[in-house]
C-alpha cells in the first residue's frame, strides 16, 4: 500500500457549512491556491459532483487531471484519479468530525504518485504542502462566510 500524508485542522463552523465549501468546486480557484480551474463533468442524483476536471499548479506538480468523487454520508468525501498527464495516482479524502455545535475537525488525507521519478521525501513534502495550504484556505474561506 502506498504511503499517505494527512493533517487535521479545527474550523469554527458546523460540518454542513464546511462541506458546503468543499463541495463547491466552481469556487476552488478562489481559495485553494493550487487549483487554477475546476469544472464539474458529472453529478449524482443529489447534484453532488462525481467527476471533476482540475487544473493544478502546486509548484513541483503541475497537471490537468480528472478525479472521481465518492460521498459517504454528510461528513466524508473521497476521490481517486481518473486521468492525468503527470500523475499515476491521486487519492484523498476529507473527513469531518463535529466537535460541538459550532466547530468541526477536518482531516485531509492525500496520496500522490507521479509518472516521473521523484524521491519519496520530495513527494511527501509536496503532499504536505498541498494539504496544509488546502486546510488553511478551507478554514479561511469557511470562517469568512464567503
C-alpha positions in Angstrom: 0.0 0.0 0.0 1.2 3.5 -0.8 2.2 5.8 2.0 -0.2 8.7 2.5 0.1 12.1 4.2 -2.6 13.5 6.4 -3.3 16.5 8.6 -6.2 18.0 10.5 -7.4 21.5 11.4 -10.3 22.8 13.5 -12.7 25.1 11.8 -15.1 27.4 13.7 -18.2 26.2 11.8 -20.7 23.4 11.6 -19.8 20.3 9.4 -22.5 21.2 6.9 -21.0 24.7 6.4 -17.6 23.2 5.9 -18.8 20.5 3.5 -20.7 23.2 1.6 -17.4 24.9 0.8 -15.7 21.6 0.0 -18.5 20.6 -2.4 -18.5 24.0 -4.3 -15.8 23.0 -6.9 -16.5 26.0 -9.1 -15.1 28.3 -6.4 -11.9 26.3 -5.7 -9.7 28.7 -7.6 -10.8 31.5 -5.2 -9.4 29.8 -2.1 -7.2 26.7 -2.8 -4.2 28.4 -4.3 -3.1 25.3 -6.3 -6.3 24.8 -8.2 -6.4 27.3 -11.2 -9.6 25.8 -12.8 -12.3 23.4 -11.7 -15.1 22.0 -13.9 -17.7 19.6 -12.7 -18.2 17.0 -15.5 -20.7 14.7 -13.9 -23.1 14.9 -10.9 -25.1 12.2 -9.0 -28.8 12.2 -8.3 -28.3 14.6 -5.4 -26.5 17.1 -7.5 -23.1 16.3 -5.9 -20.0 16.2 -8.1 -19.0 12.7 -9.3 -16.3 13.7 -11.8 -14.4 16.9 -11.7 -11.6 18.2 -14.0 -9.0 20.3 -12.2 -6.1 22.3 -13.5 -3.5 22.2 -10.7 -0.3 24.2 -10.2 1.4 23.1 -7.0 4.9 24.1 -7.7 6.6 20.7 -8.3 3.3 19.2 -9.5 1.5 20.9 -12.4 -1.3 18.9 -14.0 -4.6 18.9 -15.8 -6.5 15.9 -14.3 -9.9 14.4 -13.7 -11.0 13.0 -10.3 -13.9 10.7 -9.4 -15.6 11.6 -6.1 -17.4 9.4 -3.6 -19.6 11.0 -1.0 -20.1 9.0 2.3 -22.9 10.4 4.3 -22.8 14.1 5.1 -19.3 14.2 6.6 -16.9 12.5 4.2 -15.8 12.8 0.6 -13.0 10.8 -1.1 -11.6 10.9 -4.6 -9.5 8.8 -7.0 -7.7 9.7 -10.2 -9.5 9.0 -13.4 -7.0 10.6 -15.9 -3.9 12.8 -15.7 -1.0 14.0 -17.7 1.6 13.8 -14.9 0.1 11.7 -12.1 -0.1 8.0 -11.7 -2.4 8.3 -8.7 -4.1 11.0 -6.7 -6.2 9.6 -3.9 -7.5 11.6 -1.0 -10.3 12.4 1.4 -11.8 15.0 3.6 -13.4 13.6 6.9 -15.3 16.0 9.1 -15.9 15.4 12.8 -18.2 17.6 14.7 -16.6 18.9 17.9 -19.6 20.7 19.2 -22.4 22.8 17.6 -20.1 25.3 16.1 -16.7 23.6 15.4 -15.5 20.9 13.1 -12.3 18.9 12.9 -11.3 18.4 9.3 -8.9 15.7 8.4 -7.4 15.7 4.9 -5.6 12.6 3.7 -3.7 12.5 0.4 -1.6 10.0 -1.6 0.1 11.3 -4.8 2.2 9.2 -7.2 3.8 10.9 -10.2 4.7 9.3 -13.5 8.2 10.9 -13.4 10.8 9.6 -10.9 10.7 11.6 -7.6 12.2 10.9 -4.3 9.7 9.8 -1.7 10.8 12.6 0.6 10.1 15.2 -2.0 6.8 13.6 -2.9 5.6 13.6 0.7 6.8 17.2 1.1 4.6 18.2 -1.9 1.7 16.3 -0.4 2.2 18.1 2.9 2.3 21.5 1.1 -0.9 20.7 -0.8 -2.7 19.5 2.4 -1.5 22.4 4.6 -2.5 25.1 2.0 -5.8 23.4 1.3 -6.7 23.2 5.0 -5.6 26.8 5.7 -7.6 28.0 2.7 -10.6 26.0 3.6 -10.5 27.4 7.2 -10.2 30.9 6.0 -12.9 30.5 3.4 -15.4 28.9 5.7 -14.8 31.2 8.7 -15.0 34.3 6.5 -18.5 33.2 5.4 -17.7 33.8 1.7 
